[in-house]
Amino acid sequence: MRKTPILLADGRELVYYNEGDGSDHQEPDTRDLGQFGPSSQIRRDPLLDQWVIVAGHRQDRTHMPAAEDCPLCPSTESRKSEIPSSDYDVVVFENRFPSLSQKSAYPKTDNPLYASAPGWGRCEVICFTSSHSASFSSLSRSRVRMIIDVWTERTEQMSRIPDVQQVFCFENRGSEIGVTEPHPHGQIYGYPFVTSRTSSMLASAAEFQSRTGKNLFDAVVANEAENSIRTVVHSDHWIAFVPFAARWPYEIHLYPLRRVPDFQALTDIERDELAVVYLDLLGRFDRLFPKPAPYIAAWHQAPLTGDRSDFAFHLELFTSRRGPDKLKYLAGSESAMDVFVGDIIPEEAALRLREVGNPT
Amino acid sequence: MRKTPILLADGRELVYYNEGDGSDHQEPDTRDLGQFGPSSQIRRDPLLDQWVIVAGHRQDRTHMPAAEDCPLCPSTESRKSEIPSSDYDVVVFENRFPSLSQKSAYPKTDNPLYASAPGWGRCEVICFTSSHSASFSSLSRSRVRMIIDVWTERTEQMSRIPDVQQVFCFENRGSEIGVTEPHPHGQIYGYPFVTSRTSSMLASAAEFQSRTGKNLFDAVVANEAENSIRTVVHSDHWIAFVPFAARWPYEIHLYPLRRVPDFQALTDIERDELAVVYLDLLGRFDRLFPKPAPYIAAWHQAPLTGDRSDFAFHLELFTSRRGPDKLKYLAGSESAMDVFVGDIIPEEAALRLREVGNPT
């Protein structure tokens, strides 16, 4: 994998990742972008004890551009995109409309009731392919294998930013769930705090450890591996299952059989197999319904602070589609009370996900 | 307010609430509905330590019926709906496709890793008017005043069910957020557990109390009343404001100025004024955009267990609409990490909500 970093016209960083030798990617960004000066802040909700990001400048971000104006396609003579080169394999760059950045000038306040701080951190976009109409599930195994290494490398890079406490790689796919840019891409957030979801998992794990002497993630993985009723895929190094208390119509959690904190800790053999298994799972989501299901793919990594060994790196992949023409919406119970009401029994979802395995 | 209870053909309870004398509502339900035997369960997510409701029978619930088939309109000679009478003011009945009921026969399990239990509890539908094309914001003040009394009475009734630990009155309004039935109606859930959201608030309040000796809700209300930058409406007995760390593009929290645990504790004067203020707030949501904003209106009441006096009854009203043709979707950061990214600065949302006050 060859890396070529450049700077965009407004000073943002961009890195090309090439599978082979290919282009030297020395095309300059000739656009007149003005200053990159996003300003966001984080505010602590005192009732829920959670951070909320307030990023007013994002209200005007790009919204469903026409395909010929796609900012994630390579540039051409007549149309300059976010990527100056005329082709690329995988490219990563700082989001032009970031929720978090190292630029924010908001003051930190220490009101006993209302804490707030600048929205320091980093938001990157990762383009998985230069092909506008492709999808992650259509990528070659070697490309996916490379993307796993890119996620690893970006996690390492973001971990070096002093304010960043947690790195989150994810992909939102499908206009049904609000994706405003169809070009195959994901995002990488470097949060300046440990997210609420991760804190909850760590608290549960600590409680389980003190009650049973065991690691909670290990117990879940062992239970699912033994009692295969919710298993979707069980390979040499990975297990994918529908969780016992799934929130979404179709939801899959994917764990390595060996507990590791993050991408970096995976061996080459585990990575090779992950490329195969992840493509397999996405193919199942494509085949669940007459058209591919929209999804969110969330790679959970240990935060950078505290004892990282208790947390288990894993993927949570889910779709809000509950039928060919029905979506699950988060209504009063979910949005206001955090109580999900599922329409599909997890064991039946697993059965269905096993049925739509690769037909070849 | 006159109450007339009847039983529907499958044994479910229905109660008519009349403003004046009106009909005696003795029309029988002549439909052939078969047995009412919903079966749901609750499962504990071990990683997040939250209950999830699994209700497989809901997958086939009514989905966007044609207006002439509306199950919430009064019955006619030729078309029998859920409401046998030919007219009504306000009516409440057990949901035919409930997430929770007193019928479930699932066994309780006490696996140390995976707890589950029958989905005992109750789900009611409340129809605010017999007029199919009305909206809550178009109701008369006297009707709203009566609905406040109905919410109070239903909360009292549900509180008597031994399994119910928390009563939640809410309304989901607008097809954009997944409402499958446009007739003006709300829902009332009796949960067999304290919801995760309420537990979080109580934990924050306990922590604040031990740190400052003060009640957290009181501190928030006092702060907003004093520093009016986020205030939307401040009347004799109520204050409505955009919260400091709002999650949604437009979000309003409405508190009585006197801390009470639930609907029942409100005085007549507070109820009278609540009818006025709530209609005022809904009118603002109607006027924010060229067409009325979809919304979720969530009435937070103290759970039935524990010390109820620390909790402050309040409304959380929010819309996911962030522009005339844009919705906020919950993508990776929100759905997978519980970190909301807001596009609209709370103080600017409050300014806008003050601007769209009643023009008369």
Interface residues (C-beta under 8 A of the other chain):
Chain A: R43 R44 D45 P46 L47 L48 D49 Q50 W51 V52 I53 V54 A55 G56 R58 Q59 H63 S99 P112 L113 Y114 F168 F170 E171 N172 I177 G178 V179 Q187 Y189 Y191 T195 S196 R197 T198 S200 M201 A203 S204 A205 E207 F208 R211 T212 L216 F217 A219 V220 N223 P243 F244 A245 A246 R247 I296 A298 H300 E316 F318 R322 G323 K326 L327 K328 Y329 L330 A331 G332 S333 S335 A336 M337 D338 V339 F340 V341 G342 D343 I344 I345 P346 E348
Chain B: R43 R44 D45 P46 L47 L48 D49 Q50 W51 V52 I53 V54 A55 G56 R58 Q59 H63 S99 P112 L113 Y114 F168 F170 E171 N172 I177 G178 V179 Q187 Y189 Y191 T195 S196 R197 T198 S200 M201 A203 S204 A205 E207 F208 R211 T212 L216 F217 A219 V220 N223 P243 F244 A245 A246 R247 I296 A298 H300 E316 F318 R322 G323 K326 L327 K328 Y329 L330 A331 G332 S333 S335 A336 M337 D338 V339 F340 V341 G342 D343 I344 I345 P346 E348
